[in-house]
Amino acid sequence: MIERFSIGIDVVEIKKFSSMKISDNKNFYKKIFTQNEIDYCTKFKNPYTHFAGKFALKEAVIKALNKKIDLLDIETLHKNDVPYVNLKNHSAYFSTSSISHEDSVTVAVFLIEFDSDRKN
């Protein structure tokens, strides 16, 4: 049976990113984040909270899709401060996401409704 809806959730400790300064680890960040994502995060005083949130959202997407997908095929964006996801090579009828930060952790949730012609 093919499920029409799927949800993924992930929690990330912010220190996993704050302990790896972007100025010293550019190649690491470029393997995980698109240039748009890097530009978004680095415009903040503390970019690591935002990197952790975007990483958690990417992991939540992978869990919702229940398949291996390259992290760079998942682009997390924001419109009016609301996160959304652009998936390369995957179609969905509808998706929604949320990211929340609290002290030392960030959590992200991703809900997707698949097109009716979804193939596994």
Secondary structure, DSSP 8 states (H G I E B T S, - for coil): ---SEEEEEEEEETHHHHTS-GGG-HHHHHHHS-HHHHHHHHTSSSHHHHHHHHHHHHHHHHHHHTS---GGGEEEEEETTEEEEEETT--EEEEEEEEEEETTEEEEEEEEEE-TT---
